[in-house]
Amino acid sequence: MGKIAIVGAGLIGQAWGAVFVAAGHDVVLYDPIAGVADGAAPKVLARLQDLADHGLIAAQEYRSQISVAASLAAALEGVIYVQESGPEKRDVKAALTVEMDAILPPDVPIGSSTSGIPASSYAADVAGRARCLVVHPINPPHLVPAVEIVPAPFTAAEVTQKVRDLIAQTGQIPITLKREIDGFVVNRLQGALLIEAFKLLQNGVAAPEDIDRAICDGLGMRWSFMGPFETIHLNAPGGVSDYVTRFAGMYQTMFEGDTKISDWSAALDQGLTSYLDDLHPQDSLPEAHRARDLKLMDLLRARRAGGRRG
């Protein structure tokens, strides 16, 4: 196993640290803000302890695999891969990638955790841009296994494959895009659902709590272990072709001419804010985050018991 640099030691960087350490790698944490990386190391260990307590990783001592670097150059020394998890700002990522490219040997890939900034936007002027690509986790990365791998047109094919293999080795599930697109795949799918959810609320079709129930107690039950295509394949006697024959017209009619995206902020006064404030008051959000993560760990354990990776 090699050493991995986590550049940017906030919540996403900490979770990535747990992923790589659990897979057997040494991890070095770096953050340009003084004290952040030092504070992140125990938080990585806390995530690992949670996973061990739930039987998702071995219960062992992981502290020796985690170190903190005082400088970017020190963080990048001897690493086989860099996971950049800095601020979601194009200019910041561009400058940081140029700096890392100047320090690293040419065979070390640089992946970015960005949620929506394509590598062609921030790495086009990097001398070693062929080693740059997006490696986007789903929050929180140590509990949600899917990882989007999004090469730019200039990313070398062997780099994309090398990173995909590394991510798979950690136990995460790589999703490799064939080309760049705004929002990648996961956020586009989530966005399509949110657009419709806000429309249903704003058009007075259903209350926010019932729209939530339609997913968590309806579609989400199947979606936790199979995707939309597999779902429809099993939802018609003759499989996917039968489903398309039976239902494509219904969906096309349902959404025909319905391309307007509503003003989401207007929905805040239509019961959405009050529903969510009652469900999770602002002062209880840390406890709600913790409860969510515990449920995700239970779900991960159930998936693995059922033979599902991740």
C-alpha positions as CSV (number, residue, x, y, z in Angstrom):
1,M,0.0,0.0,0.0
2,G,1.2,3.5,-0.8
3,K,0.9,6.9,0.9
4,I,-2.0,9.2,0.0
5,A,-2.0,12.9,0.5
6,I,-5.3,14.6,1.5
7,V,-5.0,18.3,0.6
8,G,-7.8,20.1,2.4
9,A,-8.6,18.6,5.8
10,G,-12.3,19.7,6.3
11,L,-15.2,17.3,6.5
12,I,-14.7,15.7,3.1
13,G,-11.0,15.4,3.5
14,Q,-11.4,13.8,6.9
15,A,-13.9,11.2,5.5
16,W,-11.5,10.5,2.6
17,G,-8.8,10.0,5.2
18,A,-10.9,7.3,6.9
19,V,-11.6,5.6,3.5
20,F,-7.9,5.3,2.6
21,V,-6.6,4.4,6.1
22,A,-9.3,1.6,6.4
23,A,-8.1,0.2,3.0
24,G,-4.5,0.0,4.4
25,H,-2.9,3.1,3.1
26,D,-0.9,5.6,5.0
27,V,-2.5,9.1,4.9
28,V,-0.9,12.5,5.3
29,L,-3.2,15.4,6.0
30,Y,-2.5,19.0,4.9
31,D,-4.5,22.2,5.1
32,P,-3.3,25.7,4.4
33,I,-5.2,27.0,7.4
34,A,-3.1,26.6,10.5
35,G,-4.4,24.0,13.0
36,V,-7.0,22.5,10.7
37,A,-5.0,19.4,9.8
38,D,-3.9,18.8,13.4
39,G,-7.6,19.0,14.4
40,A,-8.6,16.7,11.6
41,A,-6.4,13.7,12.6
42,P,-8.5,12.7,15.7
43,K,-11.7,13.2,13.6
44,V,-10.4,10.7,11.1
45,L,-9.7,8.3,13.9
46,A,-13.2,8.9,15.3
47,R,-14.7,7.9,11.9
48,L,-12.6,4.8,11.8
49,Q,-13.7,3.9,15.3
50,D,-17.4,4.2,14.3
51,L,-16.8,1.9,11.4
52,A,-15.1,-0.6,13.6
53,D,-17.8,-0.4,16.2
54,H,-20.4,-1.3,13.5
55,G,-18.3,-4.2,12.2
56,L,-17.5,-2.5,8.9
57,I,-13.7,-2.6,9.3
58,A,-11.3,-4.4,11.6
59,A,-11.0,-3.2,15.1
60,Q,-7.3,-2.3,15.2
61,E,-4.9,0.6,15.8
62,Y,-4.9,3.0,12.9
63,R,-3.1,6.0,14.5
64,S,0.2,5.1,13.0
65,Q,-1.2,5.4,9.5
66,I,-2.1,9.0,9.9
67,S,0.3,11.9,9.8
68,V,0.0,15.7,9.5
69,A,2.2,17.8,7.2
70,A,3.2,21.4,8.0
71,S,3.7,22.3,4.3
72,L,2.3,21.3,0.9
73,A,5.7,20.1,-0.2
74,A,6.0,17.9,2.9
75,A,2.5,16.5,2.3
76,L,3.3,15.5,-1.2
77,E,6.6,13.8,-0.5
78,G,6.6,10.1,-1.5
79,V,2.8,9.9,-2.2
80,I,1.2,7.7,-4.9
81,Y,-2.0,9.8,-5.2
82,V,-3.4,13.2,-4.1
83,Q,-7.0,13.8,-3.2
84,E,-7.6,17.5,-3.2
85,S,-10.6,18.5,-1.1
86,G,-10.2,22.3,-0.9
87,P,-12.7,25.1,-1.2
88,E,-15.3,24.8,-4.1
89,K,-13.8,27.7,-6.0
90,R,-12.4,27.4,-9.5
91,D,-9.5,29.9,-9.0
92,V,-8.4,28.3,-5.7
93,K,-8.4,24.8,-7.3
94,A,-6.5,26.1,-10.3
95,A,-3.8,27.8,-8.3
96,L,-3.5,24.8,-6.0
97,T,-3.3,22.3,-8.8
98,V,-0.5,24.3,-10.5
99,E,1.4,24.3,-7.3
100,M,1.0,20.6,-6.7
101,D,1.9,19.8,-10.3
102,A,5.2,21.6,-9.9
103,I,6.1,19.5,-6.8
104,L,4.9,16.0,-7.6
105,P,6.6,13.4,-9.8
106,P,4.8,13.1,-13.2
107,D,3.3,9.7,-12.4
108,V,1.2,10.8,-9.4
109,P,-2.5,11.5,-10.2
110,I,-4.3,14.5,-8.8
111,G,-7.9,13.9,-8.1
112,S,-10.3,16.7,-6.9
113,S,-13.3,16.2,-4.7
114,T,-15.2,19.0,-6.4
115,S,-19.0,18.6,-6.6
116,G,-19.4,20.4,-9.9
117,I,-16.3,22.1,-11.3
118,P,-14.9,20.0,-14.3
119,A,-11.2,19.5,-14.5
120,S,-11.1,21.2,-17.8
121,S,-12.2,24.4,-16.0
122,Y,-9.5,24.5,-13.3
123,A,-6.6,22.4,-14.8
124,A,-6.4,23.4,-18.4
125,D,-3.3,25.6,-17.8
126,V,-1.5,23.0,-15.7
127,A,1.7,21.7,-17.3
128,G,0.9,18.2,-16.2
129,R,-2.8,18.4,-16.8
130,A,-2.9,14.8,-18.2
131,R,-2.7,13.6,-14.6
132,C,-5.7,15.7,-13.4
133,L,-9.3,14.6,-13.0
134,V,-12.3,14.9,-10.8
135,V,-12.8,12.2,-8.1
136,H,-16.1,13.2,-6.6
137,P,-17.3,11.4,-3.5
138,I,-20.9,11.4,-2.1
139,N,-21.2,13.0,1.3
140,P,-20.2,11.5,3.7
141,P,-17.6,9.5,1.7
142,H,-16.7,7.0,4.4
143,L,-20.4,5.9,4.5
144,V,-21.6,6.3,0.9
145,P,-19.5,4.1,-1.4
146,A,-20.2,5.7,-4.8
147,V,-17.4,7.8,-6.2
148,E,-17.7,9.7,-9.6
149,I,-14.5,9.6,-11.7
150,V,-14.7,12.4,-14.3
151,P,-11.7,12.7,-16.7
152,A,-11.2,15.9,-18.7
153,P,-10.6,15.6,-22.4
154,F,-6.9,16.0,-21.7
155,T,-6.8,13.4,-18.9
156,A,-4.6,10.4,-19.9
157,A,-6.6,7.2,-20.2
158,E,-4.0,5.3,-18.1
159,V,-4.5,7.9,-15.3
160,T,-8.2,7.4,-15.3
161,Q,-7.8,3.6,-15.1
162,K,-5.1,3.9,-12.4
163,V,-7.4,6.1,-10.2
164,R,-10.4,3.9,-10.9
165,D,-8.4,0.8,-9.7
166,L,-7.2,2.7,-6.6
167,I,-10.8,3.7,-5.7
168,A,-12.1,0.2,-6.2
169,Q,-9.3,-1.2,-4.0
170,T,-10.5,0.9,-1.1
171,G,-13.9,-0.7,-1.3
172,Q,-15.6,2.3,-2.8
173,I,-17.7,1.9,-6.0
174,P,-16.2,3.9,-8.9
175,I,-18.6,5.5,-11.5
176,T,-16.6,6.5,-14.5
177,L,-18.1,9.2,-16.8
178,K,-17.3,9.0,-20.5
179,R,-17.2,12.8,-20.8
180,E,-17.5,15.9,-18.7
181,I,-21.0,17.4,-18.0
182,D,-22.2,20.0,-15.6
183,G,-23.1,18.4,-12.2
184,F,-21.7,15.0,-13.3
185,V,-24.2,12.1,-12.9
186,V,-25.2,12.0,-9.2
187,N,-26.0,15.7,-8.8
188,R,-27.9,15.7,-12.1
189,L,-30.0,12.8,-11.0
190,Q,-30.5,14.4,-7.6
191,G,-31.2,17.8,-9.2
192,A,-33.9,16.3,-11.5
193,L,-35.7,14.8,-8.4
194,L,-35.4,18.1,-6.5
195,I,-36.8,20.1,-9.3
196,E,-39.9,17.9,-9.4
197,A,-40.2,17.8,-5.6
198,F,-40.2,21.6,-5.4
199,K,-42.7,21.8,-8.2
200,L,-45.0,19.4,-6.4
201,L,-44.8,21.4,-3.2
202,Q,-45.2,24.8,-4.9
203,N,-48.1,23.7,-7.0
204,G,-50.0,22.5,-3.9
205,V,-49.9,18.8,-4.9
206,A,-48.5,17.5,-1.6
207,A,-47.1,18.6,1.7
208,P,-43.3,18.5,2.1
209,E,-43.4,15.6,4.6
210,D,-45.5,13.5,2.2
211,I,-43.0,14.3,-0.7
212,D,-40.2,13.1,1.6
213,R,-42.2,9.9,2.5
214,A,-42.7,9.2,-1.2
215,I,-38.9,8.7,-1.5
216,C,-37.8,7.3,1.9
217,D,-40.8,4.9,2.3
218,G,-41.4,4.4,-1.5
219,L,-38.8,4.7,-4.2
220,G,-35.9,4.8,-1.9
221,M,-36.6,1.3,-0.5
222,R,-35.6,-0.2,-3.9
223,W,-33.1,2.5,-4.8
224,S,-30.9,1.6,-1.7
225,F,-29.9,-1.6,-3.5
226,M,-30.8,-1.2,-7.2
227,G,-30.7,1.7,-9.7
228,P,-33.5,3.1,-11.8
229,F,-32.8,0.9,-14.8
230,E,-32.7,-2.3,-12.8
231,T,-35.8,-1.2,-11.0
232,I,-37.9,-0.8,-14.2
233,H,-36.4,-4.0,-15.6
234,L,-38.0,-5.8,-12.7
235,N,-41.2,-3.8,-12.8
236,A,-42.7,-5.3,-16.0
237,P,-43.2,-9.0,-16.9
238,G,-41.1,-8.7,-20.0
239,G,-38.3,-6.6,-18.6
240,V,-37.1,-3.2,-19.7
241,S,-38.3,-3.4,-23.3
242,D,-41.8,-4.3,-22.0
243,Y,-41.6,-1.4,-19.5
244,V,-40.7,1.1,-22.2
245,T,-43.6,-0.2,-24.4
246,R,-46.1,0.1,-21.5
247,F,-45.0,3.3,-19.8
248,A,-42.8,5.5,-22.0
249,G,-45.8,7.3,-23.4
250,M,-47.3,8.0,-19.9
251,Y,-44.0,9.7,-18.8
252,Q,-43.6,11.6,-22.0
253,T,-47.2,13.0,-21.6
254,M,-46.6,13.7,-17.9
255,F,-43.7,16.0,-18.6
256,E,-44.5,17.3,-22.0
257,G,-43.8,21.0,-22.1
258,D,-42.9,21.1,-18.4
259,T,-39.4,22.6,-18.6
260,K,-39.7,25.6,-16.3
261,I,-37.7,25.4,-13.0
262,S,-39.5,27.0,-10.1
263,D,-38.0,29.5,-7.7
264,W,-36.9,27.2,-4.8
265,S,-36.6,30.1,-2.3
266,A,-40.4,30.8,-2.7
267,A,-41.1,27.2,-1.4
268,L,-39.5,28.1,2.0
269,D,-42.7,29.9,3.0
270,Q,-44.9,27.1,1.8
271,G,-44.4,24.9,4.8
272,L,-40.9,23.6,3.9
273,T,-39.0,25.6,6.5
274,S,-41.5,24.9,9.3
275,Y,-41.5,21.2,8.4
276,L,-37.8,20.8,8.6
277,D,-37.3,23.1,11.6
278,D,-39.8,21.0,13.5
279,L,-38.1,17.8,12.3
280,H,-34.6,19.0,13.0
281,P,-34.3,22.3,14.9
282,Q,-31.2,24.3,14.2
283,D,-29.7,23.6,17.6
284,S,-30.1,19.8,17.1
285,L,-28.5,19.5,13.6
286,P,-25.3,17.9,14.9
287,E,-27.3,15.2,16.6
288,A,-29.4,14.8,13.4
289,H,-26.1,14.4,11.4
290,R,-25.0,11.8,13.9
291,A,-28.3,9.9,13.7
292,R,-28.1,9.9,9.9
293,D,-24.6,8.5,9.9
294,L,-25.5,5.7,12.3
295,K,-28.4,4.7,10.0
296,L,-26.0,4.8,7.0
297,M,-23.7,2.4,8.9
298,D,-26.6,0.1,9.6
299,L,-27.5,0.2,5.9
300,L,-24.0,-0.5,4.8
301,R,-23.8,-3.5,7.1
302,A,-27.2,-4.8,5.7
303,R,-26.0,-4.3,2.1
304,R,-22.8,-6.3,2.8
305,A,-24.8,-9.0,4.5
306,G,-26.8,-9.2,1.3
307,G,-23.7,-9.6,-0.9
308,R,-23.6,-5.9,-2.1
309,R,-20.2,-4.3,-2.3
310,G,-19.7,-1.0,-0.4
